[in-house]
Amino acid sequence: MKRITSLIRAACLAAPLLAALPAHAAGTWCGQNKPVHFAGVTWESGNFTSEVLRYILKTGYNCQSDVVPGSTAATETALSRNDLQVWSEQWTGRSEIVANAVKAGTVKLVGDTLPGGTKEGWYVPDYVIHGDPKRGIKPSAPGLQSVSDLPKYKALFTDDEEPDRGRFLNCPSGWDCERVNTRLLKLLKLDDSYTNFRPGTGAALDAAISSAYERGKPILTYYWEPAALMAKYKFVQLKMPPFNEACWKTLREENSAQQCASAYLVSHLKIGVSTPFYQAEPDVMTFFSKVNFPLDFLNTTILDMTEHKVDAQAEALKFLKQHPEMWKTWVPADVATKVQQSLGA
């Protein structure tokens, strides 16, 4: 009887202590002070996401981290070998290295950081179709809805060097999208009516688009989202043939002999994690699984970084201070409190 009473008393004493424990348990990676190596993602959205994750890991989970630079192929290979632990913005369906690593069980793809996925395709400025009364621009192609309509509008998108043809502004040579677009021009029977213009660099592509838009001129171009220009300017994406997975593969394969038309694949943005880190930190994985940024917000964030030359760390800190209503939904209350206190609020 005395033993039973002692056990009950011990349980009662332990109850408040258990209740006081944090909502998450310490993992076996960060708990051993092992640094988390992040891939050095170079584009703005991925760089921004990396810094948001790193800050919350450090202040909320006591996980130290660093960033390892390298080419996409090199860092993805390092992730598959656990030389790196986190690749913050993986576009699904775009990397054979990561796809093979997932099949082999060495990499996990966590979460969905961009609800609805990416957008890619052919765009025209909104004023081409709807006009812009504030700028005194009347609609020049109110009936333009689809790529199938483009032959009758070639005079609108006149090529400066070949005035009897329209100009399609493609990606720079060597980019994956340049090959896809070049094949689509032929498959859609537009190569006879449109010049396939390839700017020298990504910066030249952006400059050509910005120049035309600021002057209110018609322009037909490939582009993607999330991207800064999509926050700065208003575009309309033209309809394409329905997405077909088999056709999409033929458009991307470097040596495919036969292709068929397809809309661009909608990629979902995932956080790539090495399997050992995934297994060691289940609570961190729960956090990663909840991270998401609306497309318009991400476009605007990238625009702020590019126009004001704000680095990713500063942009991440600004986000964490200004949008607790977003990131606090990703983590337990005790983690949110730690992060908030570190921000000085």
N, C-alpha and C positions, 0 to 999 in steps of 0.2 A: 504493500500500500504506500509506504514511504517512497519507494522507487517511482511509482506512478505519479505521485504528487511532485516529485523532483523533476520528472520529465515534462509535466505540464507547466511547472514554473519556468523551466528553461525555454520551452516553446514560446511562452508569453513574453519573456525577455527578448527573445530573438525576433519576434514579429516586427517591432518598430524598426529594428536594424535592417531587416529585409525590405521593409517598405521604403527605407531611405536610400536603398541602392539605386544607381542610375537605371534609366529605362533600357539601356543597352549594356551588353556584356563586352568586356575587353577582348579583342581578337588576339590571335597568336602571332600576328605579323607586327602590328603597331605596338602591341604589348611587349614585344621583345626589342623595341626601338630599331627595327629594321626599316631603312628608308624606302619609300615608295617611289619608284622611278617612273616618271611620266615621259611619253614620247613628245618631242618638240614639234607639235603641230604648227605649221607656219601660217595657215590662213586665219583670218580674224575670228570667225565664229568658233573654230576649234581651239584657238589660242585662248580666247575669252572663257570658254567652257573649262579648259584645263585650270585656269587660275581660280575660277569659282570653286571647283572641286578641291583644289589644293588648299585654299584658305579654310574651307569648312573642315577638311580632314585635319589640318593642323590645330585649329582652335577648338573644334568640337569633339574630335576623336583622338587628339594627341598623336597624330600620325605625321611624322616628318617626311618631306618629299623633295625631289629635285626634278629638273627637266633635262632630258638627254637629247641633244640635237642629232639630226641625221636625215637621210632621204626617207621617203615614204616606205620604199621596199625594205630598207635596212632596219627601220624602227619596227615595222610590222613583223619582220623575221625575229627581231630581238624579243618582241612581245610573245611570240610563239614559243620561245626558249626560256621565258621567264627572266631574261636579262632586263626587260622592262615589265612593269606591272599594269600600267594604264595607258590606253590610247583613247583620248577623250571624245573624238568624233569620227566614228567609223561609218561610212556610207555603205549600207548593205547592198550587196550585188555588184560591187565595184572592185573588190580586191580578191584575187585568186589566192594570195598568200593567206589572208585571214580566213577565207572560206575553207581552205584546206586545213588550217589550224583548228577551226571549229569542229570539222569532221573528225580530226585526230584527237579531239578532246583536250588540246593544250591551251585553247583560248575560249572564253565565254563572252557573249555579247549581251550587255545588260541595259535595260531601260529603253526609252524612246524619247530622246531629248527634244525632238521637233514634232509635235503632234501633227499628223497628216502627211509628214514626210516632205522631201524636197520637191522643187519644181524645176523643170528644164524644158526648153523648147525654143520656138521661134516667136519673136515679139515685134510689135510695132507700137509707137507712142499712142497713148489714148486719144490724143487730139487728131490723129489720122482718121479715126473712125467716128469720134463724137465731137470733134472740134474743141476749141477752148475760147469761149467768149471773152474772158478776162484778158487774153493776149491777142484778141482779134483774129483768131484762127478758125476758119470754117472747116468742117469735115471734108476731107479729100477722098476718102474711100469708105463711105457709110455702109457699104454692102460687104466689106471685107470681114470674113469670119474664120475662114479656113485656109490652109495651105493650098487647097484645090482651087481657090479663087485667085491665086497669085498671078497666073499667066496674063489675066486681063488688066493687071495693075503694074505691069513692068515699066510703063512709061512714068509712073508715079515715083518709083524708086530708081530713077535713072542712074546708070553708072557713069561717072565722070569721064572715064577713058573709053567707054564703048556706049555712046548715047542711045543706040538702038536696043540696048539690053538694060534690064534692071540690075541692081547690085544687092547681093546677099552678103551681109557681114558675118563671116564665119569666125571660128576660133583661130588662134595662131597655129601654124604648122607644127606637128608633133604632139599636140594635145589630143586626147582620146576623142573629144567632142568634134574636133576638126574632121577626123576620119568618118565619124557617124554622119555628120552633116553633109559631107561631100557625097557619100553614098545615097543619102536621102534626096539630095538635089537631082541625082540621076534617076532614082526609082520613082520620084514624083513627077518626072519628065519636065523639070524646071531648068535643067542645065543648058537648054537651048535658048531660054529667054532671060536667064539671070547669070551674071558673072559671080563666080565663087571667089570672093575677096577675102584674103587671109591677112590680117594685120600682123606685124612682126612680134608683138608682145601682148600680154594681158593689159598692160597699161595703155598701149596704143588702141586696143579694142575699146576700153573705157573712154578714152579721149575722143574717139570717133563718135561714139554714142552721145556723149555729153555735148559735143560741138553741135551735132545735128539737133538735139533736143533743145538746147538753149536758143537756137535760131528758128525753132519751130518747123524744121524741115522733116519730110518723110524719111524714115529709115527702117529697114528690115534687118533684124539681127537675131543671132542666137544669144540666149543668156540663161541665167539660172537664179534660183533662190534657195537659201538665204544669201543676200548680197546687198551691199551698200546702195548701189544704183537703184535697186528696187524700192528703197525707202525714199530716195531723193526725187525720183521721177515716177510718173504714172504710165504703166504699159498695159497692153492687152496681149495675152498669149493666144496665138492662132491655133485652131483645132487641127489635130493630126489624125492619121489613121489610128484605130484603137491599138492599145499596147498588145503586142504578141511576143511572148517570151522567146519562142524559137527564132522569130525574125530579129528580135533585139540582139540575140547572141551573134547572128550573122553580121549585123551592123558593126559590132564591136570587135569581132575576131579579125586580127591583122591580116590573115591570109585566106579568109573565106572566099570561095569562088563564086558563090551565088548569095545574093542578099534579097530580103523582102522588107517592105516598109513597116515601120512601127513607131508609135509615140515613144518618148523617152521613158525609161524605167523610173518609177517613183522610189527613191531610196529612203530608208528610215535611218535616222541618225542614232547610233548606239554607242555605248561606252565599251570599248574593248578592254578586257581584263584577263591577265594570265590566270590559268586555272589554280595554281598554288595560292595566289593572292585571293582569288575568289573563295576558295575553301577556307582560308585562314581568317577572313573578315566578313562573316555573314551579315553583321549589322551595317557595315559600310556598303555592302551590296544592296541592302534594303534601301539605303539612302540613294545610291546610284540609280536604282530602279524607278525612283520618283522624280528625278530631275527632268524638268521640261521647260522650254522657252517658246512662247507663241511666235509664229513666223514674223508678224509685223514688228514685234518687240526685238527679235533678233536682227532683222534688217536694219532697224533704227539704231541698235547698239553698234553694229558694224559701221554704219554711216558716221556715228559719233567718233569712233576710233580712227577712221580714215580722214575725215575732214578736219578734226581737231588734233590729229597726231597723238592720240591717247594710247598708251601701251596697255596691254591686256591686264596687267596687275592693277593698274589704276582704274580701269573700266570695271573690273571685277569688284573692287572695293566700293566703287560708286554704286554698283548694282546692289551689293549686300546692304549698304546703308539706306538706299532709297526704296528698296522693294522687299522688305521683310515679309510682306503678305504672300510673296511667291516662294522664297526659299524656306520659310519656316514650315511649310507643308511637306517638305522633303525629309525632315529629321525629327526625332523625338524631342519633347519639351526640354529635357536637360541639356541636350546638345545645342538646341536653339538658344538657350540662356547663355551658354558658354560663348557661342559665336557673337551674340548680341553684346555681351560684356566686353569682348575683345575689340568691338567696333567703337567702344566708348559711349554706348547708349544703354 
